[in-house]
């Protein structure tokens, strides 16, 4: 462990990344497994004091399209690793030009956590992204996907959540986010999501 929030990636963790049954297509599941291993390998080999830090890859589900890796960084202010996709022009262009439900975003979580609140918000606000996968530095994976292809449902849901955030400003946004994330992870079907995890092969 590098510190409490950045765990060292081992060869065993990379080799043990499971092939989760995320879709009905075996080739897609194998492609996602390959992306998870690639992300961990890239993260492990980072230089300049960034080893084991966050790396993300945006790809089509069939593997015909794959964006260059996006490298995250340690943010001292919030004491966590983060990937800034909002200011990555290639990422922003890719999510616009690709068809709905055609992409998967795979990234690692250096603190070995599951899919985050931001991961879930990314999923319900980006029509082209069908699946978000967080592979922990220890090789476990967690993932989320929309079970409806009608993206309008998710637009309405997000607008409602945005309204709730505005109302929550007086009480504290962090508390709202924490409570909402807990509810999303506990009751994903309320949000039109499937959230699951798969443990590393020992």
ABEGO torsion letter per residue (X at the ends): XABAABBBBBAAAAAABBBBBABABAAAAAAAAAAAAAAAAAAAABBGGABGBBBBBBBBAAGABBBBBBBBBBBAAAGBBBBBAAABAAAAAAAAABBBGABBBBBBBAAGBBBBAAAAAAAAABAABABBBBBBAAGBBBBBBBABABAAAAAAAAAAAAAAAAAAAAAEAAAAAAAAAAAAAABAAAAGBBBBBBBBBX
